[in-house]
Amino acid sequence: MISKIKTVSFQGIDIIPITVEVSITNGLPQFNIVGLADKSVAESKERIRSSFYAMGLNLPAKRITVNLSPADCPKEGTHYDLPIILGILTSIAMIDSIELESYVCMGELSLDGSILRSPGILPASIYAHANQKGIICPFSCGSEAAWTGIEKVIAAHSVIDIINHFKGIHVLTNPEPKILQDQNDFLDFSDVKGQSFAKRGMIIAAIGGHHALLNGVPGSGKSMIAKRLPSILSPLTPKEALEVSTIYSVSGLLPENGFITQRTFRDPHHYISTPALIGGGSKAKPGEISLSHHGVLFMDELPEFSKFSLEALRQPLESGEVLIARANHRSRFPARFQLIAAMNPCKCGFLGEQEKECAKAPLCGGEYQKKLSGPLLDRFDLFIPISKVSFSELLPQKELTTPQQNSNIMKQIVISTLEFQQNVRSQHFKNNLLNGSELMHQMCEKPELKKRIETALKRFNLTTRSLFKILRVSRTIADIEQSIDIKDNHLLEAFQFRQI
């Protein structure tokens, strides 16, 4: 008898169905795993052998052959442990093979027979639900699997629990889905004194999903401002939350206590390698840009990142995804992220301040900024200068002539603008995804705007991409003022944020 157990493999976040075939025949005792299995899969036979011993059983003293079909697809990971041991238990009639036909199985085995947490349970359960199957998974992943609304979820602590479930000795109940509770520990913009222009830029960036570059001397508050952006972002939509949680599940980073509902904020160090930033490696995994999907990627000290890493960002910034190509397979990872970067004007950081700038000024500024290529800079929507805060602005303000901008006030502006976009303009996506040609056609119908655009195009020698980004930013500014049409003052403010 050949038993067949269903499981899955991953190429990026895409699912490849895998059938684990187990054959036990007469012959010298051997345990072989075939089907392009990597070392972690090949080592599963030792974990299985120890798990049998922990359950008080012995492996059959026969020839055991495990085939992972299709055999030409590379298999990697430890989640094949559970389907393999269930295939063996089916072959020796410990579990009815017919009952297992309607399940997808995933899980890593401990030496004592307990089932450990495995990455990728969420996309596997989505696949199982789409194919009208149940899923057998570790107990710690039960709430993750239950999120898809799948009817049959067997979340077990150990292999013994699964055996007892199918024998009717102790039937396991379906787990309940959990939501990761909002921590509400965001840093608040009220800590930022002054910087009204920068705060205005952050509001525009939060509404339109625009990429922004903050430039200023050391200690002026660039990182401080960027790290407070999550406090004014809108929560993830259900569809976006599912996409983000799927990426984190494949990466093995999904929190055990729930689903991701807040936009992520990733802050990699500038020594990060290109595969870690973009994705890939010997075993293709999502990079920081994919972990920032529908969230924010903050790159502090932007020129200090390696040239290869910076140039590798150019294509994902436009396409919203990363394709990792290998000789035998291709992995696709979503990467629709918002890039917020910060940099100093030069190596010493004080270019423009006569008392502090180095002897090489202003040449040092040009050399330092040459580390950023023109095509990369062209992909930023907003250039936000961060100036030094005066002493008077640092003092406690007893009587404010204008309300101090904090995260609550700024988020109210963001939410009300998004509601205007959805209810009045019937738009359900960020302005950074607007069709530039369409926007250009609409604005050029007004003679005064057409002349303004034509003058700016010649004066600043703008590329088509830069022009379209200015138009998208002006659309966001018009939305803030809840204006159906883009007006001259909206366009002028957008040009202010384009000065490098």
C-alpha positions in Angstrom: 0.0 0.0 0.0 1.2 3.5 -0.9 -0.2 6.3 1.3 -0.5 9.8 0.0 -0.6 12.9 2.2 -1.2 16.5 0.9 1.1 19.4 1.9 2.5 22.5 0.1 5.8 24.1 -0.9 6.4 27.8 -1.3 7.9 29.8 -4.2 7.9 33.3 -2.7 4.3 33.6 -1.4 2.9 31.4 -4.1 1.8 27.9 -3.2 2.9 24.7 -5.0 0.8 21.6 -4.0 3.0 18.7 -2.9 2.0 15.0 -2.4 4.0 13.0 0.1 4.0 9.4 -1.0 5.1 6.7 1.5 5.8 3.2 0.5 6.7 0.4 3.0 8.0 -2.8 1.3 9.9 -5.9 2.3 13.7 -5.7 2.2 16.6 -4.5 4.3 15.6 -1.8 6.8 16.1 1.5 5.1 14.6 5.0 5.3 15.0 7.0 2.1 13.5 10.4 1.1 13.6 11.3 -2.6 12.2 14.2 -4.6 14.8 17.1 -4.5 14.7 17.4 -0.8 17.3 19.7 0.9 19.2 18.8 4.1 16.5 20.0 6.5 14.0 17.7 4.8 16.5 14.8 4.7 17.1 15.1 8.4 13.5 14.7 9.2 13.9 10.9 9.3 15.9 11.2 12.5 13.2 13.4 14.1 10.6 10.9 12.9 12.5 8.0 14.3 12.8 9.7 17.7 9.2 10.7 17.7 8.1 7.0 17.1 10.3 6.0 20.1 8.7 8.7 22.3 5.2 7.4 21.4 6.3 3.8 22.4 6.4 2.6 18.8 9.1 1.3 16.5 9.5 2.1 12.9 8.7 -0.9 10.7 11.8 -3.0 10.1 11.3 -2.7 6.4 12.3 -0.6 3.4 10.6 2.9 3.8 10.6 5.1 0.8 9.2 8.7 0.9 8.7 10.5 -2.4 7.9 14.2 -2.5 5.9 14.8 -5.7 6.4 16.5 -8.1 10.0 15.3 -7.9 11.5 18.1 -10.0 10.4 20.9 -7.6 13.0 21.8 -4.9 11.7 21.1 -1.3 13.1 22.9 1.7 11.9 23.5 5.2 11.0 21.4 8.2 7.2 21.5 7.7 7.4 18.2 5.8 8.0 16.3 9.1 4.3 16.0 10.0 3.0 14.8 6.6 5.8 12.2 6.4 5.1 10.7 9.8 1.4 10.7 9.1 2.1 8.9 5.8 4.0 6.2 7.8 1.2 5.9 10.4 -1.3 5.5 7.5 0.8 2.8 5.9 0.9 0.8 9.2 -2.9 1.3 9.6 -2.6 3.5 12.7 -4.8 6.2 11.0 -7.4 5.7 8.3 -6.0 7.0 4.9 -9.4 8.0 3.7 -9.9 10.5 6.5 -6.5 12.2 5.8 -7.3 12.7 2.1 -9.3 15.8 2.9 -6.5 17.6 4.8 -3.4 19.5 4.0 -0.7 18.8 6.6 2.2 21.0 7.9 4.4 20.9 11.0 7.9 20.4 12.4 8.5 17.5 14.8 10.4 17.7 18.1 12.3 14.6 19.3 9.5 13.9 21.8 6.8 13.8 19.2 5.4 17.3 19.8 4.6 19.5 16.9 6.5 22.8 16.6 5.5 26.0 14.9 6.1 26.2 11.2 6.2 29.2 8.8 3.6 29.5 6.0 0.5 28.2 7.8 -1.7 31.2 6.7 -1.1 30.8 2.9 -1.4 27.0 3.2 -4.8 27.4 4.9 -5.9 29.8 2.2 -4.9 27.2 -0.4 -6.7 24.4 1.6 -9.9 26.5 2.0 -9.9 27.3 -1.8 -9.6 23.6 -2.5 -12.3 22.6 0.0 -9.9 20.8 2.3 -9.0 21.0 6.0 -5.6 21.6 7.5 -3.6 19.8 10.2 -1.1 22.1 11.8 0.8 22.9 15.1 -1.4 24.0 18.0 0.5 27.4 18.1 -0.6 28.1 14.5 -4.3 27.2 15.0 -5.6 30.8 15.2 -3.5 31.7 12.2 -5.2 28.9 10.2 -8.6 29.7 11.5 -8.5 33.2 10.0 -9.4 32.0 6.5 -12.7 30.7 7.7 -11.7 27.1 7.0 -14.2 24.6 8.5 -11.8 21.8 9.5 -8.7 22.8 11.5 -6.8 20.2 13.5 -4.3 22.2 15.7 -2.5 19.6 17.7 0.2 19.7 20.4 1.7 16.3 19.4 1.3 13.4 17.0 -0.5 11.4 19.7 -3.2 14.1 19.7 -3.8 13.6 16.0 -4.0 9.8 16.4 -6.5 10.1 19.2 -8.5 12.6 17.2 -9.0 10.3 14.3 -9.6 7.3 16.5 -12.3 9.3 18.3 -10.6 9.1 21.7 -10.2 12.8 22.1 -11.6 15.0 19.3 -9.9 18.3 18.9 -12.0 21.4 18.6 -11.5 24.1 16.0 -9.3 27.1 17.2 -10.6 30.6 17.2 -9.0 33.4 15.1 -7.2 36.1 17.0 -6.4 39.7 16.3 -3.1 41.3 17.4 -4.2 43.9 19.8 -3.2 47.5 18.9 -0.3 48.5 21.1 -1.0 52.2 20.9 2.6 52.9 21.7 3.3 55.0 18.7 5.7 58.0 19.1 3.8 61.3 19.0 4.4 64.3 16.8 3.9 66.5 19.8 7.5 65.7 20.8 8.6 67.5 17.6 9.0 71.2 18.3 8.5 73.5 15.4 9.1 71.9 12.0 5.7 72.9 10.6 6.9 72.4 7.0 8.1 68.9 7.8 4.9 68.0 9.6 2.9 69.2 6.6 5.1 67.0 4.4 4.4 64.0 6.6 0.6 64.6 6.4 0.9 64.7 2.6 3.0 61.5 2.6 0.6 59.7 4.9 -2.4 60.5 2.7 -0.9 59.8 -0.7 1.6 57.1 0.1 4.3 59.4 -1.3 8.0 58.6 -1.0 9.9 61.3 1.0 13.5 62.3 1.5 14.4 64.3 4.6 17.6 66.4 4.4 19.1 68.3 7.2 22.1 68.7 9.6 22.7 66.1 12.3 20.5 66.5 15.3 17.8 68.5 13.5 15.1 65.8 14.0 15.0 63.8 10.7 14.8 60.4 12.4 12.6 61.7 15.1 10.0 62.9 12.5 10.2 59.8 10.3 9.7 57.4 13.3 6.4 59.2 14.2 4.9 58.7 10.7 3.1 55.4 11.8 1.1 57.3 14.4 -0.8 59.1 11.6 -1.2 56.3 9.1 -4.6 54.8 8.5 -5.1 51.1 9.6 -4.8 48.3 7.1 -7.8 47.3 5.1 -8.9 43.6 5.5 -7.4 42.8 2.1 -4.1 44.6 2.9 -3.9 42.9 6.4 -4.3 39.5 4.7 -1.4 40.2 2.3 0.9 41.6 5.0 0.1 38.7 7.3 0.8 36.2 4.5 4.3 37.6 3.9 5.0 37.5 7.7 3.7 34.0 7.9 6.0 32.8 5.1 8.9 34.5 6.8 8.0 32.9 10.1 7.6 36.3 11.7 3.8 36.4 12.2 3.0 37.0 15.9 1.6 33.9 17.6 -1.1 36.0 19.4 -2.8 37.4 16.3 -3.2 38.9 12.9 -1.4 42.1 11.7 -3.8 45.0 11.4 -1.4 48.0 11.7 0.9 49.2 9.0 4.4 48.0 9.5 7.5 50.2 10.0 10.9 48.7 9.2 14.1 50.5 10.0 17.1 48.5 8.7 20.7 49.5 9.4 22.8 50.8 6.5 25.1 47.8 6.8 22.3 45.5 5.6 23.1 43.2 2.7 21.3 43.5 -0.7 19.5 40.1 -0.4 18.3 41.0 3.2 17.0 44.3 1.9 15.5 43.2 -1.4 14.9 39.5 -0.8 16.5 36.3 -2.0 19.6 34.5 -0.6 20.4 30.8 -0.9 16.8 30.1 0.3 14.7 32.9 -1.2 13.0 34.8 1.6 11.2 38.1 1.7 13.5 41.1 2.3 12.9 44.3 4.2 11.0 45.9 1.3 8.5 43.0 1.3 8.2 43.1 5.1 7.3 46.8 4.6 4.5 45.9 2.2 1.6 48.4 2.6 3.8 50.0 5.3 6.9 52.2 5.7 10.5 51.4 5.0 12.7 54.0 6.8 16.3 54.2 5.5 18.3 56.5 7.8 21.7 57.8 6.5 20.6 56.9 3.0 24.0 57.6 1.2 25.7 55.1 3.6 23.8 52.2 2.2 25.7 50.2 -0.4 25.4 51.3 -4.0 24.0 47.9 -5.1 21.3 48.0 -2.4 20.2 51.5 -3.4 20.1 50.8 -7.1 18.2 47.5 -6.5 15.4 49.6 -5.0 14.6 51.4 -8.2 12.6 48.6 -9.9 10.5 47.6 -6.8 9.6 51.2 -6.2 7.9 51.3 -9.6 6.5 47.8 -9.9 5.5 47.1 -6.3 7.0 43.6 -6.4 10.2 41.7 -6.4 11.0 38.7 -8.7 13.9 36.5 -7.5 15.0 34.4 -10.4 17.0 31.2 -9.9 18.1 28.5 -12.4 15.4 26.1 -11.3 12.6 28.4 -9.9 11.4 31.9 -9.6 10.0 33.5 -6.4 7.7 36.5 -6.3 7.3 38.8 -3.3 4.9 41.8 -3.1 6.7 45.1 -2.2 4.3 48.0 -2.4 6.0 50.0 0.3 6.4 53.7 1.2 10.0 54.8 1.3 11.0 57.4 3.8 14.7 58.3 3.8 16.9 60.7 5.7 20.4 62.1 4.9 22.9 64.7 5.9 23.8 67.4 3.4 27.5 66.2 3.4 29.9 63.8 5.1 30.6 66.1 8.0 26.9 67.0 8.1 27.2 70.8 8.5 27.3 72.1 4.9 25.9 75.6 4.8 26.7 76.4 8.4 29.9 78.5 8.2 30.8 78.0 11.8 30.8 74.2 11.6 31.3 73.1 7.9 34.6 71.4 7.1 37.4 72.8 4.9 36.3 70.8 1.9 32.9 72.7 1.7 31.1 72.9 -0.7 32.9 70.2 -2.7 32.3 67.6 0.1 28.5 68.1 -0.3 28.6 67.3 -4.0 30.8 64.2 -3.5 28.5 63.0 -0.7 25.3 63.4 -2.7 26.8 61.7 -5.7 26.4 58.5 -3.9 22.7 58.8 -4.7 22.0 58.3 -8.5 19.7 60.6 -10.4 17.2 57.8 -11.2 16.9 57.0 -7.5 16.3 60.6 -6.5 13.8 60.9 -9.3 11.6 58.3 -7.6 11.1 60.5 -4.5 7.8 62.5 -4.5 8.7 64.8 -1.6 12.0 66.5 -0.7 11.7 67.9 2.9 14.4 70.2 4.3 14.7 69.9 8.0 16.1 73.0 9.6 17.5 73.5 13.1 15.0 74.3 15.8 15.5 77.7 17.5 15.8 78.0 21.3 12.5 79.8 21.6 10.7 76.9 19.9 12.2 74.5 22.5 10.9 76.4 25.4 7.5 75.3 27.0 4.7 77.2 25.4 2.2 78.5 28.0 0.0 80.3 25.6 -0.3 79.0 22.0 -1.6 81.3 19.3 -2.1 78.2 17.1 -2.8 74.6 18.3 0.3 72.5 18.7 0.3 69.9 16.0 0.3 66.4 17.5 -0.4 63.0 16.1 -4.1 63.1 16.9 -4.7 66.3 15.0 -2.6 65.2 12.1 -4.3 61.8 11.9 -7.7 63.5 11.9 -6.6 65.3 8.8 -5.4 62.1 7.2 -8.6 60.2 8.0 -11.0 63.0 6.8 -9.0 63.3 3.6 -9.2 59.6 2.9 -12.9 59.7 3.5 -13.2 62.6 1.0 -11.3 60.5 -1.6 -13.6 57.5 -1.1 -17.0 59.2 -0.7 -16.7 62.2 -3.0 -14.1 61.2 -5.5 -14.9 57.4 -5.4 -11.2 56.6 -5.2 -10.1 53.6 -3.1 -6.3 53.6 -3.6 -3.4 56.0 -2.7 -2.7 59.0 -4.9 0.9 57.7 -5.6 -0.8 55.1 -7.9 -2.8 57.6 -10.0 -2.3 57.5 -13.7 0.0 60.4 -14.5 -1.1 60.8 -18.1 -4.7 61.0 -17.1 -3.9 63.6 -14.4 -1.9 65.6 -16.9 -4.8 65.6 -19.4 -7.2 66.8 -16.7 -5.0 69.6 -15.6 -4.0 70.9 -19.1 -7.7 71.5 -19.8 -7.3 74.6 -17.6 -5.1 77.2 -19.4 -3.6 78.7 -16.2 -2.5 75.3 -15.0 -1.2 74.3 -18.4 1.0 77.4 -18.6 2.3 76.9 -15.0 3.2 73.2 -15.8 4.9 74.2 -19.1 7.0 76.9 -17.4 8.1 74.6 -14.6 9.0 71.8 -17.0 11.4 74.1 -18.9 12.8 76.0 -15.9 13.6 73.0 -13.8 14.3 70.6 -16.6 12.0 68.0 -15.1 11.7 64.4 -16.3 8.3 63.0 -17.2 8.4 60.9 -14.0 9.2 64.0 -11.9 6.3 65.9 -13.5 3.8 63.1 -12.9 5.0 62.9 -9.2 4.4 66.7 -8.8 0.9 66.3 -10.3 0.1 63.4 -7.9 1.3 65.4 -4.9 -0.8 68.4 -6.0 -3.8 66.0 -6.2 -3.1 65.0 -2.6 -2.9 68.7 -1.5 -6.2 69.4 -3.2 -7.8 66.4 -1.4 -6.6 67.8 2.0 -8.6 71.0 1.2 -11.4 68.7 -0.1 -11.3 70.4 -3.5 -12.6 68.4 -6.5 -10.3 70.4 -8.9 -6.6 71.0 -8.6 -5.9 74.7 -8.3 -2.9 76.9 -8.8 -2.0 77.1 -5.1 -2.0 73.3 -4.9 0.4 73.0 -7.8 2.7 75.7 -6.3 2.9 73.9 -3.0 3.7 70.6 -4.8 6.6 72.4 -6.5 7.9 73.5 -3.1 8.3 69.9 -2.1 10.2 69.1 -5.3 13.2 71.3 -4.6 16.2 69.2 -3.9 
